[in-house]
Amino acid sequence: MNHQVRTVFIISDGTGITAETFSHSILAQFEIRFKQIRLPFINTLEKASQALLEINHHAEKSGEKPIVFTTLVNEEINAVINQANAMVMDMFHTFVAPLELELKVKSTHAIGQFHQNIDTESYRNRIEAINFSLAHDDGQSHKNLESADVILVGVSRSGKTPTCLYLAMQYGVKSANYPLIPDDFERGVLPSELKKYQNKLFGLTIQANRLSEIRNERRPGSKYASLDNCRYEVNEAEAMMKRENITWLSSTHKSIEEIATTILQVIKIDKPTD
């Protein structure tokens, strides 16, 4: 494996999130360490010139060309960045120009076009879903659970909260999560609050040694974080999910994106993002 670190610039006239997401997908294919620098809101020639100086400084300092991912629609600003001593991956020229030829329509070339229709129904749905997920995090509220699209169950620190928030932010999915605790295992049944929503339940589990590591970061040396206790809770939670016929998966080696995609497929939720 190459342990060399390459510098990557993410440059956009907006937030840079689109370019950053795309770059992550591409760079993940290479076993090289990357240092990413995001330069958002590069929407004037002056800002572009400053970005150019920074890119060239890194090139001179490291002796290697940085890699630059851009989503700049202004041709003058884009031309400045293309002067950089770098490998420039121009996403708009790569994808938009061929599409213009194929569709026989010129693109709008409008800065921030993706975010102009921010007051859409799907955007409002995402905000509502985020608020719902925050209000129903860690079983803190049973109110309006009937409105949930999915309710995640599993032991504490198995990845329920970040998955709920990802589902809410990306897909407008109203996600609640409910921890399975030793009291539930002693009773041997699901909490009564969840029984009537069994068709909305999806379980997350995790390998006991990984769970112990995560919990020790939060409460080092505690019984809560001990490997024996983690083994007990994971085994009991999985046994309960099997008895209750709850579909579940292990979050140990899966990204939040993979977990969320599986949940959407299993629960049959189809929510457009825009």
Buried (B, 14 or more C-beta within 10 A) or exposed (E): EEEEEBBBBBBBBBBBBBBBEBBBEEBEEEEEEBEBBBBBBBBEEEBBBBBBEBBBEBBEEBEBBBBBBBBBBBEEBBEBBBEBBBEBBBBBBEEBEEEEEEEEEEBEEEBBEBEEEEEEEEBEBBEBBBEBBBEBBEBEEBEEBEEBBBBBBBBBBBBBBEBBBBBBBBBBBBBBBBBBBEEBBEEEEBBEEBEEBEEBBBBBBBBBEBBBBBBBEEEEEEEBBBBEBBBBBBEBBBEBBEEBEBEBBBBBEBEBEEBBBBBBEEBEBEBEEE
